[in-house]
């Protein structure tokens, strides 16, 4: 299950109620973030996933979509409604927030 940067931008614009989960490292967040997200580093998700709501869609992102792909699959296996942000924050910066700092 994936969502494109454009689809995420539309969801945000419509004010849909979902959780945007950043699984990147702290140093990556110092470079850039997508507004209104929550942060649980990938290494901590398996011990902290109970902090996430099961009644909302969760869109997971990382730098390019690889780490978030694995976390999305883990969350799906735990009964969450999760989707991976295709291309991660890098694609978001390229297509949506073009002024965003990239790394």
Phi, psi and omega in degrees: 000121179228158174229139179277165177301319179296319178295319177296318179300320178294318178300315179295318181297321180282350181073029179298150182266103179212169177253130175256113187252118177266121181253015180283173177282161180304317182297329179291323179293333177292336179279312183194156174213163171264132186302150176062038176258172169240155186239122168224109180305148183311316184297340183259350186299319183296337178258348184241004185299338179291348176285346184271145180282136178275348183267006179232151172293139178243124176254120186258137176221156174219209182287306184238357178106356181283306179298318181294332175301313181293320179291321176302313179297321176299313180297320176301320180293340179264006176093011178273157172266091187241147175224148179266136174283109181300125179081356176060199182292337178296316177290324176302314180294323181290321188255331188247299181257076188295341178273355182295139176294139181240159179219000000 
